[in-house]
């Protein structure tokens, strides 16, 4: 993954529009990409490139953190119930990494859904309902803005 983050850092510095195109192709699942037309793709690329105005330093810091910080040894210490949503066609964090993550966290539940790394944007209803179903199954309830277990 370090090679990918390094590429993103280099691209954000020299060609944000190209980075925006690359991120769409790698973040979205096959079905989402097939359903899009050129105008939609171009509009999304332009929108992402515009979002980078003034945010480049933060983007680079996040990518550097992804390269430099390894929390693997801390994962077994997580005691909270944990939901890991694995996107079946994720090209950024492939499913085998997501399975390794789930295996490292006690009490982790792994749910595999169709889509890419951009699942919250590709299918927000499925993404949210998966989280809500998990919370309900864990006995978490929400009322008047408070969440209790």
Helices and strands as residue ranges (DSSP letters): H 2-14, H 16-27, H 30-35, H 38-51, H 56-68, G 72-77, E 82-87, H 95-104, E 108-113, H 119-122, H 124-137, E 141-143, E 146-148
